[in-house]
């Protein structure tokens, strides 16, 4: 029997590494400008100048302004876990949760963590969606993406003995999505003055009541 050919990971060339570093630098610069100036006053030319790269490099590395905003959101959501994507490391955290209580605590911790990191850029997206059709599409797509991904969390809840009330995975995903919605965090913490710790305790109790 002929042995299967060996597969090797693609080799990272110097050019590839430089391109990745350039992209990270552009995204970091855009994040600062969006936070400081808002969406309308932040321009591709401004990002280019602050990054020290050509305008075409911004387009080639990331894309148009809406694509920049999307990349900034991804970067903020991943935070110190980068370059790992959210779906990747959240699947690992879910796998490591041994029981229902640990899983719900992990979700509560995640909501505090991610909302603290993404609050500013999500605020920019909400404002920009009113004036830019591409950002409006981005905002809708990201909301639906979160809802879809929470189906995995719902399945994990069921595997650990939750959803005994007869709630479907689809309904459970909707419950997780609505309870952990960024707007809920902004209203409770930023507007109503709750501490992140108080928000965490509330969402942990709410998740347990809805899903256990």
C-alpha positions as CSV (number, residue, x, y, z in Angstrom):
1,X,0.0,0.0,0.0
2,X,1.4,3.3,-1.0
3,X,1.9,5.6,2.1
4,X,-0.1,8.8,2.1
5,X,2.0,11.8,1.2
6,X,3.1,13.9,4.1
7,X,1.4,17.3,4.5
8,X,3.3,20.2,5.8
9,X,2.1,23.6,7.1
10,X,2.6,26.4,4.6
11,X,5.9,28.1,5.1
12,X,5.6,31.7,6.3
13,X,7.8,33.8,4.1
14,X,9.3,37.1,5.1
15,X,7.0,38.9,2.7
16,X,4.0,37.2,4.2
17,X,5.1,38.1,7.7
18,X,5.7,41.7,6.7
19,X,2.3,41.9,5.1
20,X,0.7,40.6,8.2
21,X,2.6,43.1,10.4
22,X,1.6,46.0,8.0
23,X,-2.0,45.0,8.3
24,X,-1.9,44.9,12.1
25,X,-0.3,48.3,12.1
26,X,-3.0,49.8,9.8
27,X,-5.8,48.3,11.8
28,X,-4.3,49.5,15.1
29,X,-4.0,53.0,13.6
30,X,-7.5,52.9,12.3
31,X,-8.8,51.9,15.7
32,X,-7.2,54.9,17.3
33,X,-8.5,57.3,14.7
34,X,-12.1,55.9,14.7
35,X,-12.1,56.2,18.5
36,X,-10.7,59.8,18.5
37,X,-12.5,61.2,15.4
38,X,-15.5,59.0,14.7
39,X,-16.3,57.4,11.4
40,X,-17.1,60.3,9.2
41,X,-14.0,62.3,10.0
42,X,-11.7,59.3,9.7
43,X,-10.5,58.8,6.2
44,X,-8.5,56.3,4.3
45,X,-6.0,59.1,3.5
46,X,-5.8,59.9,7.3
47,X,-5.2,56.2,8.2
48,X,-2.6,56.1,5.4
49,X,-0.7,59.1,6.7
50,X,-0.8,58.0,10.4
51,X,0.3,54.5,9.4
52,X,3.1,55.7,7.2
53,X,2.0,53.6,4.3
54,X,0.5,54.4,0.9
55,X,-3.2,54.8,0.4
56,X,-3.2,51.8,-2.0
57,X,-1.5,49.7,0.7
58,X,-4.4,50.4,3.1
59,X,-6.9,49.2,0.4
60,X,-4.7,46.2,-0.5
61,X,-4.1,45.1,3.1
62,X,-7.6,45.7,4.6
63,X,-10.0,47.3,2.1
64,X,-12.3,50.3,2.2
65,X,-13.4,52.2,5.3
66,X,-16.2,49.8,6.2
67,X,-13.7,46.9,5.9
68,X,-11.3,48.8,8.2
69,X,-14.1,49.2,10.7
70,X,-14.9,45.5,10.5
71,X,-11.2,44.6,11.0
72,X,-11.0,46.9,14.0
73,X,-14.0,45.1,15.5
74,X,-12.3,41.7,15.0
75,X,-9.1,43.0,16.6
76,X,-10.9,44.5,19.6
77,X,-12.9,41.3,20.1
78,X,-9.8,39.0,20.0
79,X,-7.8,41.3,22.2
80,X,-4.8,39.6,23.8
81,X,-5.9,36.3,22.3
82,X,-5.0,37.5,18.8
83,X,-4.1,36.3,16.2
84,X,-6.6,33.6,17.3
85,X,-10.2,34.5,16.2
86,X,-13.0,34.6,18.7
87,X,-14.7,31.5,17.4
88,X,-11.5,29.6,17.8
89,X,-10.7,30.4,21.4
90,X,-14.3,30.4,22.5
91,X,-14.7,26.8,21.3
92,X,-11.6,25.9,23.4
93,X,-13.0,27.7,26.5
94,X,-16.3,25.9,26.0
95,X,-14.5,22.5,25.7
96,X,-12.7,23.2,29.0
97,X,-15.9,24.0,30.9
98,X,-16.6,20.7,32.8
99,X,-20.2,21.4,33.9
100,X,-23.1,23.7,33.4
101,X,-22.2,26.1,36.1
102,X,-18.7,26.5,34.7
103,X,-20.0,27.0,31.2
104,X,-22.4,29.8,32.3
105,X,-19.7,31.4,34.4
106,X,-17.4,31.3,31.3
107,X,-20.1,33.0,29.2
108,X,-20.7,35.7,31.9
109,X,-16.9,36.4,32.0
110,X,-16.8,36.5,28.2
111,X,-19.6,39.1,28.0
112,X,-17.8,41.4,30.4
113,X,-14.5,40.9,28.7
114,X,-15.7,41.4,25.1
115,X,-18.0,44.3,25.9
116,X,-15.2,46.2,27.6
117,X,-13.0,45.8,24.6
118,X,-15.5,46.4,21.8
119,X,-17.7,49.1,23.3
120,X,-16.0,52.0,21.6
121,X,-15.9,50.5,18.1
122,X,-19.5,49.2,18.4
123,X,-20.5,52.8,19.2
124,X,-18.7,54.0,16.1
125,X,-20.5,51.3,14.1
126,X,-23.9,52.3,15.4
127,X,-23.3,55.9,14.5
128,X,-21.8,55.1,11.1
129,X,-24.7,52.8,10.1
130,X,-26.9,55.8,9.9
131,X,-24.8,57.4,7.2
132,X,-23.1,54.5,5.4
133,X,-25.0,51.6,3.8
134,X,-21.9,49.4,3.9
135,X,-21.6,49.9,7.7
136,X,-25.4,49.3,8.1
137,X,-24.9,45.9,6.4
138,X,-21.9,45.2,8.6
139,X,-23.9,45.9,11.7
140,X,-26.7,43.6,10.7
141,X,-24.3,40.9,9.6
142,X,-22.4,40.9,12.9
143,X,-25.6,40.7,14.9
144,X,-26.7,37.7,12.9
145,X,-23.2,36.2,13.2
146,X,-23.4,36.4,17.0
147,X,-26.8,34.8,17.0
148,X,-25.7,31.9,14.8
149,X,-22.6,31.3,16.8
150,X,-24.6,31.1,20.0
151,X,-26.2,27.9,18.7
152,X,-22.9,26.2,19.6
153,X,-23.2,27.6,23.1
154,X,-26.8,26.4,23.4
155,X,-25.7,22.9,22.3
156,X,-23.0,22.9,24.9
157,X,-25.6,24.0,27.6
158,X,-27.8,21.0,26.6
159,X,-24.8,18.6,26.7
160,X,-24.1,19.7,30.3
161,X,-27.6,19.1,31.5
162,X,-29.3,22.4,30.8
163,X,-32.5,23.3,28.8
164,X,-34.5,20.9,30.8
165,X,-37.6,23.1,30.4
166,X,-37.9,21.9,26.8
167,X,-36.4,25.0,25.3
168,X,-34.9,24.4,21.8
169,X,-31.3,25.1,21.0
170,X,-32.6,27.9,18.6
171,X,-34.5,29.5,21.4
172,X,-31.6,29.1,23.8
173,X,-29.3,30.8,21.3
174,X,-31.7,33.7,21.1
175,X,-31.8,34.0,24.9
176,X,-28.0,34.1,25.1
177,X,-27.8,36.6,22.2
178,X,-30.4,38.9,23.8
179,X,-29.1,38.7,27.3
180,X,-25.5,39.3,26.2
181,X,-26.3,42.0,23.7
182,X,-23.8,44.8,23.6
183,X,-26.6,47.4,24.0
184,X,-27.6,45.8,27.3
185,X,-24.1,46.2,28.6
186,X,-23.9,49.8,27.4
187,X,-27.2,50.7,29.0
188,X,-26.6,49.0,32.3
189,X,-22.9,49.9,32.7
190,X,-22.3,53.1,30.8
191,X,-25.7,54.7,31.2
192,X,-27.2,53.3,34.4
193,X,-23.8,53.2,36.3
194,X,-23.6,49.5,37.1
195,X,-20.1,48.2,37.7
196,X,-18.8,45.4,35.4
197,X,-18.9,43.2,38.5
198,X,-22.6,43.9,39.1
199,X,-23.3,43.3,35.4
200,X,-21.5,40.0,35.5
201,X,-23.5,38.8,38.5
202,X,-26.8,39.9,36.8
203,X,-26.0,38.1,33.6
204,X,-24.9,35.0,35.3
205,X,-28.2,34.8,37.2
206,X,-30.2,35.6,34.1
207,X,-28.4,33.0,32.0
208,X,-29.0,30.4,34.7
209,X,-32.6,31.2,35.0
210,X,-33.1,31.1,31.3
211,X,-31.1,28.0,30.4
212,X,-30.7,25.8,33.5
